[in-house]
Amino acid sequence: MNEPGERMPAAFLGHGSPMNALELNRFSRAWRDFGQSIPPPRAILVVSAHWYVNFTAVTAMARPRTIHDFYGFPRALFEVQYPAPGDPQLAEEIAELVKPTYVGLDSDSWGIDHGTWSVLVHAFPQAQIPVVQLSIDVRKSFEEHLTLAARLAPLRERGVLILGSGNIVHNLRALRWNAPEFGFDWAYRFDDAARAVLIDRCSDIASLVEHPDFELAVPTPDHFIPLLYFAGLASAADRPVRALVTGCALGSISMTSYTLGAARVTQPEGPEPAASVPDPAIVPANQTNL
């Protein structure tokens, strides 16, 4: 466990296909190496693209269920369990910390979705560290999400690892399901633009809405908003961020991940591409909930 007063890192992880949970590739190895490089946290707070609802809440159950919130994937993926405990006390701490923003305590409706467990099975495979999720409130503006992120920053001083899990580029209608190592030019342009903002002026992350490729890269905001929480934490810390692993997959998905306050991890290399998705003849990509 980290020492009292030691600031925990934060990270944004590009989770991509949930099949990455079952596969070892350069992205999943980067998540593993990150988990091994940091002090064991008191708990983990995750902002996942897949809890995208019209309210702000934190999971407050003692034993959150593993949610298999996707379609068309192999049975083995539906059999994955991530039996980490919850942390009702931390949930109450979060609700108190961010006032006057109201955060509800969810004791029974959600759990740990695949945006969270597909990366944690690699980063913390023993599933012993308590996990709490914070919902993404669809009613909030980008600026409001950044403000909420800054209010969460003191949790890092209390031993809590904060993770955003989404994808900087996430366009399922443009997906090339059989090209796991490919990225469109516009996907790389937007990914590069996001990197420039994060490294030089992370407080300006919302300015990416003006980028000419924003509508292609971010047709819906659910996977982009977790990046805002990471940028908000980085801005509050006034510390540089580092790329953990970079690249695109399936044409229109960015797998790029970033860390804040963590030791530098060498980007893994290897022949294994990012995990694929079901054949669209089985289920169209935009119906998989990838």
C-alpha positions, -999 to +999 in steps of 0.1 A: +000+000+000+012+035-008+027+056+021+004+082+037+006+115+018+021+098-013+002+110-044-011+082-065-008+084-103-037+088-127-042+075-162-063+075-193-064+040-209-077+035-244-096+002-239-107-006-275-123-040-281-133-059-250-114-089-265-083-071-253-092-086-219-084-121-232-054-112-254-018-102-247-007-075-271+013-043-269-017-024-255-027-050-228+010-054-219+012-016-214-017-018-190+000-046-172+033-028-170+016+004-157-001-016-129+032-032-119+051+001-119+030+020-093+025+015-055-006-006-047-035+019-044-060+020-015-087+019-041-094+026-078-119+051-091-128+046-128-146+069-152-157+045-179-172+054-212-198+026-207-216+041-177-231+070-197-263+081-181-284+112-173-272+115-137-240+116-117-235+087-094-208+064-079-211+027-073-215+022-035-221-016-032-197-038-013-196-064-040-201-050-075-210-074-102-190-079-134-211-065-162-209-080-197-223-050-216-215-060-252-229-082-279-216-107-305-184-117-288-172-152-280-186-170-250-152-169-233-155-132-229-189-134-212-174-158-187-147-134-175-153-123-139-135-095-121-145-100-085-129-069-070-146-056-038-164-022-039-158+006-013-190+021+000-169+044+023-150+058-006-183+063-025-195+085+004-162+103+005-165+112-032-200+124-028-189+147+001-157+159-017-174+172-048-202+192-032-221+213-043-222+189-072-246+162-063-234+126-066-258+098-059-248+065-042-257+035-064-260+005-042-275-020-066-280-009-103-245-009-119-212-026-111-179-030-130-185-026-167-162-038-195-146-004-199-132-010-164-126-047-161-111-052-196-081-031-186-080-040-148-077-077-156-042-068-169-033-039-147-044-056-114-052-092-122-056-104-086-088-082-084-081-075-047-081-037-048-115-021-042-130-006-074-156+023-076-170+037-108-182+073-114-209+077-140-206+101-170-235+125-167-248+132-203-263+165-191-229+180-182-209+202-206-172+194-213-163+223-190-184+209-162-167+175-165-133+192-163-144+211-131-157+178-115-123+162-124-104+189-106-126+184-075-117+147-075-079+155-075-075+154-036-084+116-038-049+111-053-034+123-020-056+098-002-043+067-020-069+065-048-058+057-083-081+075-108-085+061-143-104+073-173-112+045-197-124+053-232-109+060-266-098+094-280-110+083-314-140+061-314-162+058-346-179+025-348-196+033-381-162+037-398-147+005-383-126-018-404-133-050-384-106-071-402-078-045-399-067-045-362-034-027-369-048+000-392-057+036-386-073+061-410-053+093-416-080+114-400-078+091-369-041+096-365-044+134-371-069+137-343-049+114-320-018+135-327-037+167-320-050+154-287-014+144-277-002+179-285-028+195-263-023+170-234+015+175-234+015+213-238-017+227-224-040+201-210-064+226-196-074+234-232-085+198-239-121+210-247-107+231-276-104+199-296-140+203-305-127+229-331-104+204-347-115+196-383-116+159-376-135+161-344-169+150-358-153+119-374-132+111-344-159+118-318-193+112-333-206+106-298-189+120-266-191+089-244-156+076-251-140+110-252-152+123-219-130+100-198-101+119-214-115+151-200-113+137-164-077+128-170-069+162-184-087+179-155-065+160-130-034+168-150-043+205-151-050+205-113-016+188-107+002+211-131+024+182-140+034+168-174+017+137-188+033+108-206+022+086-233+020+050-221+013+034-254+002+049-288-015+038-319-048+031-337-067-001-344-096-012-366-093+020-387-112+043-364-103+035-328-074+051-310-057+028-284-035+056-271-031+058-233-015+084-210-003+085-174+002+113-149+027+110-120+038+075-129+073+062-137+081+061-174+072+027-189+088+017-221+062+012-248+059-025-254+065-038-289+054-070-304+037-087-334+003-091-318-022-065-330-050-050-309-080-074-304-105-076-331-143-074-331-171-097-344-176-102-381-203-076-391-223-105-407-228-116-371-234-082-355-227-048-369-199-030-351-221-001-340-244-026-322-216-044-303-214-017-276-176-017-281 
